[in-house]
Amino acid sequence: MADNLFPVVPDTGTLKAARLATEITGNPGAWVRLDCQHVRHVQRPVEPGLELECPACPPSVGGGLPSRRVLGRGPERRRRAWLDAGPLAPGKAGAFAAESVTRAGPMSLVDDAGRMASELVASALRHTDAPVELTVDAGGDVVRIEVRDDDSTAPGTGKVVSFELREAQARA
């Protein structure tokens, strides 16, 4: 009987690894696009043409990650917008979120991200007449949408609401 029935893939270059590295070092690093069209997180600058392991490509039978060439800097995963209170804000929020996910995130979540951002901003605007801050963090198989509404009479006292969308995992 074999000790390892399934290959063990190192958790490197992923969103989880990026969060941990940022916590430990304080350096947010950067995302690069590989020739397989996946994005990978790096903690230090890398030149196009360099080969790195791709955490999103299937591992080899031995459990190693395939090497892929860096094409260049990846899209910004985290984007922020400030929206003035008004009837157009929810529509603008939806368009902004859909564009953000199209640039960096899982394509299957584009429509859901747009609808969710629109709903969160519409809800926030029911409680304030001040601009709201929309943050979209897209990449890997997760999209996180965050809306901050500040009370115009007391900035910094508003609420933050966030929502995460995940790609469905295929069942074997």
N, C-alpha and C positions, 0 to 999 in steps of 0.2 A: 504494500500500500504506500503510495507516495505521501510525503509530508505535506506538500503544497499542491492541492488539486487545482487551485486557481492562481494565476499570476498576480503578484503584488505590484501595483503601479505606484511609483512615488507621487506624493501630492506636491508637485512643484509647478509653478506658473499658473496656478488656478486662482479663482477668486478667494477661496479659503486661505491658500498660501499667501496671497497678496495682503489680505486683512491681517494675518498673523505677522508677516514681515513688517507691515506698517506699524502695528502696535509695538513691536519689539524695537525697531530702529527709528521710528518717527519719519522715515522716508517713504512716501507713497509709491515710489517707483514709477513705472510706465508700462503701457501695453504696446506690444509690437504685433504686426500681422505677419504670419508665416505663409510660405508658398502653398500650403494646403488650404489657405483661406481662414484658418482658425486664428484667434488672437491668444497671446500668451503674456503673462506678467513677468517683468524683469525688474530687479532691484538696482541694476547699474545700466548705464547706456550701452547699447549694442549697435554695431554697424550693420547695414544691410549686407546680405551675403553670408553672414555668420550662420552656422548651423546650431540649432537648439532643439531640445526635445519638445514634442508637441503633446501636451496633456490631454487634448481632446481627440486625437487620433487613436484608433484601437491599438492596444499593446501587442507586441509580438508574442509568440507562443511561450518564450522564456520570460515574459513579463516586462521586457524593456520597452521604453517609449521610442517611437520612430523619430529620427532626426529630420528636421525640416529647415529650409533656408528662411532667414528673416528678409522680408520684402521691404519693410520700413516701419515707421511708427504707426501704431494702431490708432483707431479713432478714440476720441475722448469718451470714456465710459460714463463719467459723471458730468452732467450739464445742469445749469441752473438758469431760471428765468424769473423775473419779477413782473407780475401782471397787475395792472390797475384794476380796481374794483369796477365792475360794469357788466353789462349783458354779453359782451364779446369775450370776456375772460375765459369761461369754460371751453369755448370752441378753440381759442388760442392755446389753452393748456393741452387739449387733446391733440392738436396738430404738433405742438412742440414735443410731446411725449412720443408720438408715433415717429416723428423724424429722428429723435434720439435713439429709439430702439432700432430703427432702420439702419442707422449708422454703426451701432456697436453691439446691439443685443440680439437675442434670438428672434428671428423673423416670424416665428409662429405666434409671438406675443404682441406684434405691432398693433393690431386692432384692439385687443384687450387693454393694452397700456394706454392707448388714446382715450378709450371710454372711461377707464378708471381715473385718469388724470382729470378729465372733464368733470366727472362726478365729485371728486374730492375738492376741486376748486369751487364748483357750484355750492357745495356744502359749506365750505369755509366762508364764502361771500355772504351767506345767510347770517353770519355772526359778526361781520365787520364791514366797514366802508373804506378800509385801508387796502393798499396793495397787498397781494399775497406772494409768497416765494414758493416756487415749484422747483423741486430737484428730482431729476431722473437719473438713476444709476443702473445702466444696462450692460449686460455682458454675460458670457457663459450661458447658463440656462435660467437666470434669474433677472427680473426687473424690479427695482425698488423705486417706488414713487412716494415722495414726501411733500407735503404742503404745510407751510407755516403761515398762519394768519395773525397779524399783530393788530392790537387795538390802537387805533390812530391817536387816542388820547393818552395812552400809556405804552409806548413802544417797548417790546421785549416781554410783554405780559400775555401775548397770544398763545395759541395752541399749535402743536405740531401733530399732524396725522400722517401715518405712513401705511403703505400697503405693499406687499410683495406678491409678484406673480412668478410662477415657476412653470417651465416646460414640463409637460407630462412625460414620465419615464415609460418607455415601452416595457411591457411585461414579457418575460421569456416563456 
